[in-house]
Every structure is written in structure tokens, then in C-alpha cells.
């Protein structure tokens, strides 16, 4: 089944120095850009993270410090990458929980203004877990009846993710070939920030999603605990989380 698209859809995968959204960095990004007319474009780029790649990360994706020492930094490619995905919806495997939050952090660190909040996100892993509960390699075998060669390389994982989504649409008649539907279906939470520290409740209000204030309205917490905002801003939280919290705080000022 071919995808029913209104906007181009970019399937992408990141290889990184680790899994900490705040501290770790991208070292490889690969994407397949699928246009509404069925045309496809693909690209893979390695990135110098500006920090050592831990041996345990190299053991997974095989990329070493030597491999990326002469590669551009993310900041050097950020504007070009932003232009390439501008106006596109995004898809990946575990992308809502990791790849998209980390990509957003890298753009913020590079001071490149790209509004990812307006995009639709499809997480193929979430669809898979809701349907079958498996890994990407198992998903590829299950849906496409093929073995995933070179797993944990960005290019192989990106292409496999693209093929799995198309196969999922073929397999499940109730799974609508519609980007808005797939975006909603592949989300467990309606996140305010990409890391999911804040989520929308059933009324569309922002609530805290962790810690002692979990379930409390963000606006109420900011009013009753003035130090909470400073704690977040000075703490080890993603830049995107801080940005969204600041917008809520400023909105409260403007409404007075």
C-alpha cells in the first residue's frame, strides 16, 4: 500500500553518542523523504558531535571518533537540514520518545528556528507495539518477511521503518492511510513538549507529567510554587521543555 500524503513525509533515524536527550549528540542522520506523488529522496550524513563517542555506543552502531573527526558539526548542517524537512511530516521508529526530542534539542542548540510543533509525527514502533509488541528487526521480519541486515545503522533502520509502515497499512484494514490519523494513533500522550514532561489533558490544558506535581495544571503550579519555574530552567531538562514552559509562563503574564 502506498502512503496517502498531503505533505511530504520524512522517515528518519539517528545514531547518537547515547540516549540522554539533554547531554548526548547526533553522529549520523539518515532520511527517506517521500513526496505525495510517490517520489522518494534519501540522504545519510555523519556528524562530528564535538564530544567522545562512548565505547558502549560504538558497540551498537559501529561509529567511532575516527569515523566522524572530519565531519561537519550539527550546527554547520542545521540550516540545510531544516530546509530539507521544512513543511514535512516526520516518521521514525521510537521517534516520538527519542529521535524527535533529540533533533529538536540539536536545532535549538544550533539556534536554527524550525517549528516542529506544527508537524505530524508518526511513530512506527508505537503502531507496532499496539498491534504486535516486537522490536524493529522482528517487525521487519513479521510485516515484510525479510531479515534486517545491518541493523543499528541509520540507513538500514530508516528504510526498514518506511517499508514496515507501508506493510502495516496493508495488513490492518482499520489502520487508516491518513497522516493525521496515524500521527494520533502512534502517540501514547498528547505532549506539550517533545520529551513529554508536560502533556495536554482531556480539556486541552497543560499538565505536569512527572514528579510531585504530576497531574497538576502547569499554570496552577507556576502560581502556587514560584520557585518551580527557576528549578526547571536551571535544571538538567531539555531546552524544548524550558521553551514551552516559558511560553506558558509568559502567557500567564499577558492574560493579567
C-alpha positions in Angstrom: 0.0 0.0 0.0 1.3 3.4 -0.9 1.0 6.2 1.6 -1.8 8.7 1.2 0.1 12.0 1.8 -0.9 15.7 1.9 2.7 16.8 2.8 6.0 15.1 2.2 6.7 12.6 4.9 10.3 12.2 6.1 11.3 8.9 7.6 14.5 9.3 9.6 16.8 7.6 12.1 19.5 9.0 14.3 22.7 7.3 15.6 23.9 9.1 18.7 26.6 9.3 21.4 24.0 8.0 23.9 20.3 8.1 24.9 20.3 11.3 27.1 18.3 13.9 25.2 19.9 16.8 27.1 23.6 15.7 27.0 24.0 13.4 24.0 24.6 14.4 20.4 23.8 13.2 16.9 26.6 11.4 15.0 24.6 10.2 12.0 21.2 11.1 10.5 19.6 9.3 7.6 16.3 10.0 6.0 13.9 9.0 3.2 11.7 11.8 2.0 8.5 10.6 0.4 6.5 13.0 -1.6 2.7 12.9 -2.2 3.3 11.9 -5.8 5.3 8.9 -4.7 8.7 10.3 -5.5 11.4 9.4 -2.9 14.7 11.1 -1.9 17.2 9.7 0.5 20.3 11.0 2.3 22.7 10.0 5.0 25.1 12.3 6.8 27.6 11.8 9.6 28.1 14.5 12.1 31.0 15.4 14.4 29.3 15.5 17.8 32.1 17.6 19.5 32.4 15.0 22.2 33.9 11.5 22.5 31.7 8.6 21.4 31.4 6.2 24.3 32.6 2.6 23.6 29.2 1.2 24.5 27.6 3.4 21.9 30.1 2.4 19.2 29.4 -1.3 20.1 25.8 -0.7 18.9 26.2 1.4 15.8 29.9 0.8 14.9 30.7 4.5 14.5 34.0 5.7 16.1 35.6 9.0 16.9 37.9 8.5 14.0 34.9 8.0 11.6 33.5 11.4 12.4 36.5 13.6 13.2 36.5 15.3 9.8 32.7 15.5 9.5 30.8 18.8 9.9 29.1 19.6 13.2 25.4 19.7 13.5 25.4 23.4 13.7 27.2 23.5 10.3 24.4 21.4 8.6 21.5 22.6 10.7 20.1 25.3 8.3 20.4 22.9 5.3 18.7 20.1 7.2 16.0 22.4 8.4 15.3 23.5 4.8 15.2 19.9 3.7 12.5 18.9 6.2 10.6 22.2 6.3 6.9 21.6 5.7 7.3 17.9 6.0 5.7 15.5 8.5 8.1 13.1 10.3 8.1 9.4 10.9 10.5 7.0 12.7 10.9 4.1 15.0 10.7 5.1 18.7 11.0 8.6 17.2 8.4 10.3 19.4 10.3 9.4 22.6 13.8 9.8 21.3 14.7 10.9 17.8 12.3 13.9 17.6 13.1 15.3 21.1 16.9 15.0 20.4 16.6 16.5 16.9 14.6 19.4 18.4 17.4 19.9 21.0 20.1 20.0 18.3 18.2 22.6 16.3 17.8 24.7 19.5 21.5 24.4 20.4 22.3 25.4 16.8 20.0 28.4 17.1 18.1 27.3 14.0 14.4 28.3 14.1 12.3 25.4 12.9 8.7 24.9 14.2 8.4 21.2 14.6 5.3 21.6 16.7 3.3 22.2 13.6 4.3 18.9 12.1 2.6 15.5 12.3 4.7 12.7 13.9 4.2 9.0 13.1 6.0 6.5 15.4 6.0 3.2 13.7 7.2 1.5 16.9 4.1 2.7 18.7 1.8 1.3 16.0 3.8 -2.0 16.1 3.7 -2.2 19.9 -0.1 -1.5 19.9 -0.6 -4.3 17.3 2.1 -6.9 17.9 4.7 -6.0 20.7 8.1 -6.5 18.9 11.4 -4.9 18.0 12.3 -3.3 14.6 14.1 -6.4 13.4 11.1 -8.6 14.4 8.7 -6.0 12.9 10.6 -6.2 9.6 10.5 -10.0 9.6 6.9 -10.1 10.7 5.5 -7.5 8.3 7.9 -7.7 5.3 9.1 -11.3 5.7 12.7 -10.1 5.3 15.7 -10.2 7.6 17.0 -6.8 8.6 20.6 -6.7 7.5 23.0 -4.1 9.1 20.6 -3.3 12.0 21.6 -0.3 14.0 22.9 1.6 11.0 20.8 4.7 10.4 20.3 4.0 6.7 19.1 0.3 7.1 16.8 1.2 10.0 15.3 4.2 8.2 14.5 2.1 5.0 13.1 -0.7 7.2 10.9 1.6 9.1 9.5 3.0 5.8 8.8 -0.5 4.5 7.2 -1.6 7.8 4.7 1.3 7.8 3.5 0.5 4.3 3.2 -3.2 5.2 1.2 -2.2 8.4 -1.3 -0.3 6.2 -1.6 -3.4 4.0 -2.1 -5.7 7.0 -4.6 -3.8 9.1 -7.7 -2.6 7.3 -8.7 -0.5 10.3 -5.4 1.4 10.2 -6.3 4.5 8.1 -4.0 5.6 5.3 -4.1 9.2 6.6 -1.3 11.1 8.2 -3.4 12.9 10.8 -4.9 9.5 12.0 -1.5 7.8 12.0 0.0 10.6 14.0 -2.7 10.4 16.6 -2.6 6.6 16.7 1.2 6.4 17.1 1.1 8.7 20.2 0.5 7.5 23.7 0.4 11.0 25.1 -0.6 14.4 23.7 2.7 16.0 24.6 3.2 19.7 25.2 7.0 19.4 24.9 8.8 16.7 22.9 10.1 15.0 26.0 6.6 14.6 27.5 7.4 16.4 30.7 4.1 18.2 30.1 1.0 16.9 28.4 -2.5 18.1 27.5 -5.4 16.7 29.5 -8.8 16.0 28.0 -9.7 19.7 28.2 -6.6 20.7 26.2 -5.0 22.2 29.3 -1.3 21.7 30.0 -0.5 19.5 33.0 2.8 18.3 34.6 3.6 14.7 33.7 6.3 13.8 36.2 7.4 14.3 39.8 5.4 15.6 42.8 3.2 17.8 40.7 2.2 15.1 38.2 -1.4 15.7 37.0 -1.4 19.3 38.2 -2.2 22.2 35.8 1.1 23.9 34.8 -0.4 27.3 35.3 -1.5 26.4 38.8 1.9 25.1 39.7 3.6 28.2 38.4 1.2 30.3 40.5 1.5 28.3 43.8 5.2 27.4 43.6 7.1 30.4 42.2 10.4 28.5 42.5 9.3 25.7 40.3 10.0 27.7 37.1 13.5 28.5 38.2 14.1 24.9 39.2 13.2 23.7 35.7 15.2 26.5 33.9 18.3 25.8 36.0 17.9 22.0 35.9 19.0 19.2 33.6 15.9 19.5 31.4 15.7 19.7 27.6 15.8 23.1 26.0 12.5 22.4 24.3 10.8 21.7 27.7 12.2 25.0 29.1 11.0 26.9 26.0 7.4 25.5 26.2 7.3 26.2 30.0 8.4 29.8 29.4 5.7 30.2 26.8 3.1 29.1 29.3 4.5 31.4 32.0 4.6 34.4 29.6 1.0 33.6 28.5 0.0 33.9 32.2 1.6 37.4 32.4 -0.1 38.5 29.2 -3.5 37.4 30.5 -3.3 39.6 33.6 
